[in-house]
Amino acid sequence: MARQTRTRRKSLPRRVARSKATAPASSTATTSARWPNIESLIDAGGAITISTEKPIGCFASAADEDICYAMLVRRDGESLHDLLLRLDQSIATASETSRTVDEVNP
């Protein structure tokens, strides 16, 4: 009996619901107002990771089961808050373009 070959259907990436909230400058703002795309990603079952690996150093990534939205390397002198802001913006960019923002793999 011959084996049947199955073609794997490529799944289309889901779009993270983009929040219309803008990030306020106030340090008393809620987390959702600071990083609305990160919150939307996590609410939709996605995840972010912040870690340190040699030789990369500190990096942040955001993904769900369909797509990796971003992999960002922390810049010299960049605060963790600023890295998360860039990650939030990169999630929005990747959601709109369906392209991963990748600073880890040159």
Sequence and secondary structure as in RCSB ss.txt:
>XXXX:A:sequence
MARQTRTRRKSLPRRVARSKATAPASSTATTSARWPNIESLIDAGGAITISTEKPIGCFASAADEDICYAMLVRR
DGESLHDLLLRLDQSIATASETSRTVDEVNP
>XXXX:A:secstr
                        S TTS HHHH HHHHHHHHTT EEEEEEETTTEEEEEEE SS EEEEEE  
TT  HHHHHHHHHHHHHHHHHH   EESS  
